[in-house]
Amino acid sequence: MRRYDIDNLRVIAFALLIFYHVGMFFVPWDFHIKNSIIYEGITFPMLFLNQWRLSLLFIISGMGTYYALMKRNSTQFAIERLKRLFIPFILGMIFIVPPQVYFERLDKGQFSGSYFDYWPKEAFAGIYPEGNISWHHLWFILYLLIFSLILIPAFIYIKKNPDMWMLRKLKMIISKAFGLYIFIIPLFLWGMLLAPHFPQTNGLINDWYNLVNYCTLFFFGYLLISLKDVFWDAVTKNRHIFLICGIIGFPLLMSLWYLIESFPLKDEIQTFVKMFNSWSWILTLIGYAAVYLNKPSKTLTYANEAVYPFYILHQTIIIALGYYLKDADMGFCPKFSIMVTGTFGISWFIYEFGIRRYSIIRPLFGMKPKANNR
């Protein structure tokens, strides 16, 4: 049975990603284009989103994989993943990402001239950041493709053995109020063993913490769906507990990061609270979505199909808008509103009139051909 709550969460999570990437233009953190004035006041809302937004997306992707494999064998699934992920990834590296690097080079005085002076001659010279070839925000698609392919044997085994010992044991554990928190154990281990030695790069090579952590979350998404009604009963029944844990967890994490300089087992406690906070909000969102958002609508059908093309397009539009607005004499709210509205509006216009209606274009953005899209 289709879970419309998961579809809704997917749409909401990707919409929040656009707000987050626009926010990156204004905060002190490194980003490709920065506003002329930095607003440190929005750092905490950004940190709040940052704790769970990508983890939630990988979990949702793992849940979607469960439904995709219900009607495909392993070979069919691998081919479908290559079509849906690899083709848009290559298209994006050739056509979508180069404008981002172009505007960054203009901004830093590393290139002058029109875009067609830059592309294709300069766009494919060297590897970013020293050179210009990059996948930028499309790292998410590449990592998702890798996880999807390497985990096929595990997914198929779980699919063929729905009564396996591990699933039976997990069903017993998660039926308890805090049972779902067992899933933070491996996340805590990765945070302690890998995160200090492999900072996040999204560049695949030596990005071991990201790879292992997000692959684990992707697997968790598939595993949780495999627990079926036991999981949905647990996450809905205990959603208020998860919310309270999240409300406690985030301020506690910020206090540990910014207010308390030194204390025994600092690294271990901070890492545990970080995972506890992130997992609490993920469970909260899934639980409340299951209760209030598990219903179909025409808006959801349209938005769910549009999400992937919007993701591919959005950061290029943000950086282009940011380049022309960064020195504009206006406050945070007007500029933020223009960039958010412009990103959604331009993405929609390109999607509606340049992608959605054309069967030959749709597969390039990970969509099913129109004739097969009922």
C-alpha positions in Angstrom: 0.0 0.0 0.0 1.3 3.4 -1.0 2.4 5.6 1.9 1.3 9.2 1.1 2.9 10.4 4.3 6.3 9.4 3.0 5.6 11.2 -0.3 4.5 14.3 1.7 7.7 14.2 3.9 9.8 13.8 0.7 8.3 17.0 -0.7 8.6 18.9 2.5 12.2 17.8 3.1 13.2 18.9 -0.4 11.4 22.2 0.0 13.2 22.8 3.2 16.4 22.1 1.4 15.8 25.1 -0.9 15.2 27.3 2.2 18.4 25.9 3.7 20.6 26.5 0.6 19.2 30.1 0.3 20.1 30.5 4.0 23.7 29.4 3.2 24.0 32.6 1.3 23.6 34.6 4.5 25.4 32.7 7.3 29.2 32.6 8.1 29.6 29.1 6.8 31.5 28.4 3.5 29.3 28.6 0.4 29.9 29.3 -3.3 28.4 32.8 -3.2 28.0 34.9 -0.1 25.9 38.0 0.6 27.8 41.2 1.3 26.3 41.2 4.8 26.4 38.1 7.0 23.5 37.5 9.4 24.7 35.4 12.4 21.2 35.5 13.9 19.9 32.8 11.5 22.7 30.4 12.4 20.6 28.6 15.0 17.6 27.9 12.7 20.1 26.7 10.1 21.8 24.4 12.7 18.4 23.0 13.7 17.6 22.0 10.1 21.2 20.8 9.6 20.9 18.2 12.3 18.3 16.1 10.5 17.5 17.3 7.0 19.9 15.1 5.0 19.5 12.1 7.3 15.7 12.3 6.8 16.2 12.4 3.0 18.3 9.3 3.0 15.9 7.4 5.2 13.0 8.4 3.0 15.0 7.2 0.0 15.6 3.9 1.7 11.8 3.6 2.3 11.1 4.3 -1.3 13.6 1.6 -2.3 11.4 -0.9 -0.4 8.5 -0.1 -2.6 10.6 0.0 -5.8 11.9 -3.5 -5.0 8.4 -4.9 -4.4 7.7 -4.9 -8.1 11.2 -5.5 -9.5 14.0 -8.1 -9.3 17.5 -7.0 -8.5 18.5 -6.6 -12.2 15.5 -4.5 -13.0 16.0 -2.4 -9.9 19.7 -1.8 -10.8 18.8 -0.7 -14.3 16.0 1.5 -13.0 18.4 3.2 -10.5 20.9 3.8 -13.3 18.3 5.4 -15.4 16.8 7.5 -12.6 20.0 8.5 -11.0 23.1 8.2 -13.2 21.6 9.9 -16.3 20.5 13.0 -14.4 23.8 13.0 -12.6 25.8 13.1 -15.8 23.4 15.7 -17.3 23.8 17.8 -14.2 27.6 17.8 -14.3 27.6 18.8 -18.0 24.8 21.5 -18.0 23.5 22.3 -14.5 26.6 22.6 -12.3 28.9 24.6 -14.6 26.9 27.9 -14.2 27.4 27.6 -10.4 31.2 27.4 -10.9 31.0 30.2 -13.5 29.3 32.6 -11.1 31.7 31.6 -8.3 34.7 32.4 -10.6 33.2 35.7 -11.6 32.6 36.6 -7.9 36.2 35.7 -6.9 37.7 37.5 -9.9 39.1 34.2 -11.3 37.3 34.6 -14.7 35.9 37.4 -16.8 33.7 37.1 -19.8 30.4 35.7 -20.9 29.1 32.3 -19.9 29.8 31.0 -23.5 33.3 32.1 -23.2 33.5 29.9 -20.1 31.4 26.8 -21.3 32.5 24.4 -22.5 36.2 25.3 -22.9 36.9 26.4 -19.3 34.1 24.5 -17.6 35.8 21.1 -18.0 39.4 22.2 -17.2 40.7 20.6 -14.0 38.9 19.3 -10.9 37.2 21.6 -8.5 38.1 23.5 -6.4 41.4 24.2 -8.1 39.7 23.4 -11.5 36.1 23.6 -12.6 34.8 20.1 -13.0 32.4 19.4 -10.1 29.2 17.7 -9.1 28.4 20.3 -6.3 25.0 19.5 -4.8 24.5 16.5 -7.1 26.7 14.5 -4.7 23.4 13.4 -3.1 22.4 11.7 -6.3 25.8 10.0 -6.7 25.8 8.7 -3.2 22.2 7.5 -3.5 23.2 5.6 -6.6 26.2 3.9 -4.9 24.1 2.9 -1.8 21.3 1.6 -4.0 23.6 -0.7 -5.9 25.8 -2.0 -3.2 22.9 -2.8 -0.8 20.9 -4.8 -3.4 22.0 -8.2 -1.9 21.0 -7.1 1.6 17.7 -5.7 0.4 16.9 -8.8 -1.6 17.7 -11.1 1.3 15.4 -9.1 3.6 12.7 -9.2 1.0 12.9 -12.9 0.6 13.1 -13.5 4.4 10.4 -11.3 6.0 10.4 -13.5 9.1 14.2 -13.6 9.6 15.5 -13.5 13.2 16.8 -9.9 13.0 13.4 -8.5 12.0 11.6 -10.5 14.7 14.0 -9.2 17.3 13.7 -5.6 16.1 9.9 -5.8 16.2 10.1 -6.8 19.9 12.5 -4.0 20.7 10.7 -1.2 18.9 7.4 -2.1 20.5 8.8 -0.4 23.7 8.5 3.3 24.1 12.1 4.1 23.5 12.9 1.0 21.4 13.4 2.9 18.2 16.4 4.6 19.8 18.4 1.4 19.3 19.1 2.7 15.8 21.4 5.5 17.1 24.0 3.0 18.3 25.7 2.5 14.9 25.3 6.3 14.2 27.0 7.0 17.5 29.9 4.6 16.6 30.4 6.2 13.2 30.4 9.7 14.8 33.1 8.6 17.3 35.3 6.4 15.0 35.0 8.1 11.6 33.8 11.7 11.9 37.0 13.1 13.7 39.2 11.6 11.0 37.2 12.1 7.8 35.6 15.6 7.7 32.6 16.0 5.3 33.6 16.7 1.7 30.8 15.3 -0.4 33.7 14.5 -2.8 33.5 10.7 -2.6 37.3 10.2 -2.1 38.1 9.8 1.6 34.6 11.0 2.5 34.3 7.9 4.7 32.2 9.3 7.5 29.6 10.6 5.1 29.6 7.4 3.0 29.2 5.1 6.0 26.8 7.3 7.9 24.4 8.0 5.1 24.6 4.5 3.8 23.5 3.3 7.2 20.6 5.8 7.3 19.6 4.7 3.8 19.6 1.0 5.0 17.6 2.0 8.1 14.9 3.4 5.8 14.5 0.1 4.1 14.7 -1.8 7.4 12.1 0.3 9.1 9.6 -0.2 6.3 10.3 -3.9 6.4 9.0 -3.9 10.0 5.6 -2.9 8.6 2.8 -2.2 11.0 5.0 -2.7 14.1 7.1 0.3 13.0 4.1 2.4 12.1 2.4 1.6 15.4 5.5 2.5 17.4 6.3 5.7 15.6 2.8 7.0 15.8 2.0 5.9 19.3 5.3 7.5 20.7 5.4 10.5 18.5 4.8 12.9 21.5 7.7 11.3 23.3 10.0 11.8 20.3 8.9 15.4 20.1 9.7 16.1 23.7 13.1 14.4 23.3 13.8 16.6 20.3 12.7 19.7 22.2 15.2 18.8 24.9 17.9 17.5 22.6 18.5 20.5 20.4 19.0 23.2 23.2 21.1 20.7 25.1 23.3 20.1 22.0 23.7 23.9 21.5 24.6 24.3 25.2 27.3 21.6 24.9 28.7 23.2 21.7 28.7 26.9 22.7 28.3 27.3 26.5 30.3 24.5 28.2 34.0 24.6 27.3 35.3 21.4 29.0 33.8 18.5 30.8 34.6 14.7 31.2 33.9 12.6 28.1 33.1 15.7 26.2 33.4 14.2 22.7 31.4 11.1 23.6 28.6 13.0 25.2 28.4 15.6 22.4 28.3 12.9 19.8 25.6 11.0 21.6 23.4 14.0 22.1 23.9 15.0 18.5 22.7 11.6 17.3 19.9 11.5 19.9 18.7 14.9 18.8 18.8 14.1 15.1 17.0 10.8 15.5 14.4 12.3 17.8 13.4 14.9 15.1 13.4 12.3 12.4 11.1 10.0 14.4 8.9 13.0 15.3 8.5 14.0 11.7 7.7 10.5 10.5 5.3 9.9 13.4 3.3 13.1 12.9 3.3 12.7 9.1 1.9 9.2 9.5 -1.0 10.6 11.5 -1.8 13.7 9.6 -0.3 13.5 6.1 -1.1 9.9 4.9 -3.7 11.0 2.4 -3.6 11.5 -1.4 -4.1 14.8 -3.2 -3.6 16.2 -6.7 -1.2 18.7 -5.2 0.9 15.9 -3.7 0.9 14.0 -7.0 2.2 17.0 -8.9 4.7 18.0 -6.2 6.0 14.5 -5.7 6.8 14.3 -9.4 8.4 17.7 -9.5 10.7 17.2 -6.5 13.5 15.6 -8.3 13.8 18.1 -11.2 13.5 20.9 -8.6 16.4 19.4 -6.7 18.6 19.2 -9.8 17.8 22.8 -10.8 17.5 24.7 -7.5 21.1 25.4 -6.4 22.1 26.8 -9.8 19.2 29.2 -9.6 20.1 30.2 -6.0 23.8 30.9 -7.0 22.8 32.9 -10.1 20.3 35.0 -8.1 22.8 35.4 -5.3 25.5 36.7 -7.6 23.2 39.5 -8.8 21.7 40.3 -5.4 24.7 40.0 -3.1 25.5 43.7 -3.1 21.9 44.9 -3.4 21.0 47.5 -0.7 18.2 45.7 1.1 17.7 43.9 4.4 17.7 40.2 5.1 14.0 39.6 4.8 13.4 41.2 1.4 16.5 39.6 -0.1 15.8 36.2 1.4 12.2 36.4 0.2 13.2 37.3 -3.3 15.7 34.4 -3.5 13.3 31.8 -2.1 10.4 33.0 -4.3 12.7 33.3 -7.3 14.2 29.8 -6.8 10.8 28.2 -6.5 9.3 30.3 -9.3 12.1 29.8 -11.9 12.4 26.1 -11.0 8.7 25.7 -11.5 8.7 27.5 -14.8 11.6 25.4 -16.2 9.9 22.2 -14.9 6.4 23.0 -16.1 7.3 24.4 -19.6 10.7 22.8 -20.3 10.7 19.3 -18.7 7.3 17.9 -17.5 5.5 18.0 -20.9 8.2 16.4 -23.0 8.8 12.6 -23.0 12.2 13.1 -24.5 13.3 15.5 -21.7 11.7 13.8 -18.7 14.2 10.9 -18.4 17.1 13.4 -18.3 15.7 14.6 -15.0 15.0 11.2 -13.6 11.3 11.2 -14.5 9.4 8.4 -16.2 8.5 9.0 -19.9 5.1 10.7 -20.1 3.5 7.8 -21.9 4.3 5.5 -19.0 3.3 8.0 -16.3 -0.2 7.2 -15.4 
